[in-house]
């Protein structure tokens, strides 16, 4: 029997490393509750699935596709596909654009 999104917290236990070029405001750095709230608002505005919300939250927290895939029990290629769909829906060309959309906009 497969676990659903709501059955476990897919947040990886590895601390992410975000590039210095992102230059996030101190109030949003690694603040999971702020990120969760912003992802929820964005998900409502652009109608994201629960899996897309989870991937977007983990991307915004700075996790790599491989780490996200491991945490969600999916392949990094599947995570990349979710990220591609998110970029199309949310706007942006890179995963850093997705991070900015959640953290800064």
MITIFI-750828 format. One record per residue (C-alpha): residue number from 0; residue in one letter; x, y, z. Coordinates in Angstrom, 1 decimal. Example, Ala and Ser with C-alpha at 12.3 -4.5 7.8 and 13.67 -1.06 7.14 Angstrom:
2
<site i="0" aa="A" east="12.3" north="-4.5" up="7.8"/>
<site i="1" aa="S" east="13.7" north="-1.1" up="7.1"/>
! end
This chain:
105
<site i="0" aa="X" east="0.0" north="0.0" up="0.0"/>
<site i="1" aa="X" east="1.5" north="3.3" up="-1.1"/>
<site i="2" aa="X" east="1.6" north="6.3" up="1.3"/>
<site i="3" aa="X" east="-0.2" north="9.5" up="0.3"/>
<site i="4" aa="X" east="1.1" north="13.0" up="0.6"/>
<site i="5" aa="X" east="-0.8" north="13.5" up="3.9"/>
<site i="6" aa="X" east="0.6" north="10.3" up="5.5"/>
<site i="7" aa="X" east="4.1" north="11.6" up="6.1"/>
<site i="8" aa="X" east="6.2" north="14.7" up="6.0"/>
<site i="9" aa="X" east="8.4" north="14.5" up="2.9"/>
<site i="10" aa="X" east="10.8" north="17.2" up="4.2"/>
<site i="11" aa="X" east="14.4" north="15.9" up="3.7"/>
<site i="12" aa="X" east="16.6" north="15.8" up="6.8"/>
<site i="13" aa="X" east="19.6" north="17.2" up="4.9"/>
<site i="14" aa="X" east="20.1" north="20.9" up="5.3"/>
<site i="15" aa="X" east="19.8" north="22.7" up="1.8"/>
<site i="16" aa="X" east="22.4" north="25.0" up="0.4"/>
<site i="17" aa="X" east="21.0" north="28.0" up="-1.5"/>
<site i="18" aa="X" east="23.2" north="30.0" up="-3.8"/>
<site i="19" aa="X" east="24.5" north="33.3" up="-2.4"/>
<site i="20" aa="X" east="23.2" north="35.1" up="-5.5"/>
<site i="21" aa="X" east="19.6" north="34.5" up="-4.4"/>
<site i="22" aa="X" east="20.1" north="37.1" up="-1.7"/>
<site i="23" aa="X" east="16.9" north="36.4" up="0.3"/>
<site i="24" aa="X" east="15.5" north="38.7" up="2.9"/>
<site i="25" aa="X" east="16.5" north="37.5" up="6.4"/>
<site i="26" aa="X" east="12.9" north="37.0" up="7.5"/>
<site i="27" aa="X" east="12.3" north="34.4" up="4.8"/>
<site i="28" aa="X" east="15.6" north="32.5" up="5.0"/>
<site i="29" aa="X" east="14.9" north="28.9" up="6.1"/>
<site i="30" aa="X" east="11.6" north="29.9" up="7.7"/>
<site i="31" aa="X" east="9.4" north="26.9" up="6.8"/>
<site i="32" aa="X" east="6.2" north="28.4" up="8.2"/>
<site i="33" aa="X" east="6.5" north="31.5" up="6.0"/>
<site i="34" aa="X" east="7.3" north="29.3" up="3.0"/>
<site i="35" aa="X" east="4.4" north="27.0" up="3.7"/>
<site i="36" aa="X" east="2.0" north="30.0" up="3.9"/>
<site i="37" aa="X" east="3.3" north="31.5" up="0.7"/>
<site i="38" aa="X" east="3.1" north="28.2" up="-1.2"/>
<site i="39" aa="X" east="-0.5" north="27.8" up="0.0"/>
<site i="40" aa="X" east="-1.4" north="31.3" up="-1.4"/>
<site i="41" aa="X" east="0.4" north="30.6" up="-4.7"/>
<site i="42" aa="X" east="-1.2" north="27.2" up="-5.0"/>
<site i="43" aa="X" east="-4.6" north="28.6" up="-4.6"/>
<site i="44" aa="X" east="-4.0" north="31.4" up="-7.2"/>
<site i="45" aa="X" east="-2.6" north="29.0" up="-9.9"/>
<site i="46" aa="X" east="-4.4" north="25.8" up="-8.9"/>
<site i="47" aa="X" east="-1.5" north="23.5" up="-8.0"/>
<site i="48" aa="X" east="-1.9" north="19.8" up="-7.2"/>
<site i="49" aa="X" east="-0.9" north="18.6" up="-3.7"/>
<site i="50" aa="X" east="2.3" north="17.0" up="-5.2"/>
<site i="51" aa="X" east="3.1" north="20.2" up="-7.0"/>
<site i="52" aa="X" east="2.7" north="22.1" up="-3.7"/>
<site i="53" aa="X" east="5.0" north="19.7" up="-2.0"/>
<site i="54" aa="X" east="7.7" north="19.9" up="-4.7"/>
<site i="55" aa="X" east="7.4" north="23.7" up="-4.8"/>
<site i="56" aa="X" east="7.7" north="23.9" up="-1.0"/>
<site i="57" aa="X" east="10.8" north="21.8" up="-1.0"/>
<site i="58" aa="X" east="12.3" north="23.7" up="-3.9"/>
<site i="59" aa="X" east="11.7" north="27.0" up="-2.0"/>
<site i="60" aa="X" east="13.4" north="25.5" up="1.0"/>
<site i="61" aa="X" east="16.5" north="25.0" up="-1.2"/>
<site i="62" aa="X" east="16.5" north="21.2" up="-1.7"/>
<site i="63" aa="X" east="17.9" north="19.6" up="-4.8"/>
<site i="64" aa="X" east="15.8" north="17.4" up="-7.1"/>
<site i="65" aa="X" east="17.6" north="14.3" up="-5.9"/>
<site i="66" aa="X" east="16.8" north="15.1" up="-2.3"/>
<site i="67" aa="X" east="13.2" north="15.9" up="-3.1"/>
<site i="68" aa="X" east="12.9" north="12.7" up="-5.0"/>
<site i="69" aa="X" east="14.3" north="10.7" up="-2.1"/>
<site i="70" aa="X" east="12.0" north="12.3" up="0.4"/>
<site i="71" aa="X" east="8.9" north="11.8" up="-1.8"/>
<site i="72" aa="X" east="9.9" north="8.3" up="-3.0"/>
<site i="73" aa="X" east="9.9" north="9.4" up="-6.7"/>
<site i="74" aa="X" east="12.8" north="9.7" up="-9.2"/>
<site i="75" aa="X" east="14.7" north="13.0" up="-9.6"/>
<site i="76" aa="X" east="13.4" north="12.9" up="-13.2"/>
<site i="77" aa="X" east="9.8" north="13.0" up="-12.0"/>
<site i="78" aa="X" east="10.7" north="15.9" up="-9.7"/>
<site i="79" aa="X" east="12.2" north="17.6" up="-12.7"/>
<site i="80" aa="X" east="8.9" north="17.1" up="-14.6"/>
<site i="81" aa="X" east="7.0" north="18.6" up="-11.7"/>
<site i="82" aa="X" east="9.4" north="21.5" up="-11.6"/>
<site i="83" aa="X" east="8.9" north="22.0" up="-15.3"/>
<site i="84" aa="X" east="5.1" north="22.1" up="-14.9"/>
<site i="85" aa="X" east="5.5" north="24.5" up="-12.0"/>
<site i="86" aa="X" east="7.7" north="26.8" up="-14.1"/>
<site i="87" aa="X" east="5.0" north="26.8" up="-16.8"/>
<site i="88" aa="X" east="2.2" north="27.5" up="-14.3"/>
<site i="89" aa="X" east="3.9" north="29.9" up="-11.9"/>
<site i="90" aa="X" east="6.3" north="31.5" up="-14.4"/>
<site i="91" aa="X" east="10.1" north="31.4" up="-14.6"/>
<site i="92" aa="X" east="12.9" north="29.7" up="-16.4"/>
<site i="93" aa="X" east="14.8" north="28.0" up="-13.5"/>
<site i="94" aa="X" east="14.2" north="26.5" up="-10.1"/>
<site i="95" aa="X" east="15.7" north="29.7" up="-8.6"/>
<site i="96" aa="X" east="13.0" north="31.7" up="-10.3"/>
<site i="97" aa="X" east="10.5" north="29.4" up="-8.5"/>
<site i="98" aa="X" east="12.2" north="30.1" up="-5.2"/>
<site i="99" aa="X" east="12.1" north="33.8" up="-5.9"/>
<site i="100" aa="X" east="8.4" north="33.6" up="-6.8"/>
<site i="101" aa="X" east="7.6" north="32.0" up="-3.4"/>
<site i="102" aa="X" east="10.1" north="33.9" up="-1.2"/>
<site i="103" aa="X" east="10.2" north="37.4" up="-2.7"/>
<site i="104" aa="X" east="7.1" north="38.1" up="-4.7"/>
! end
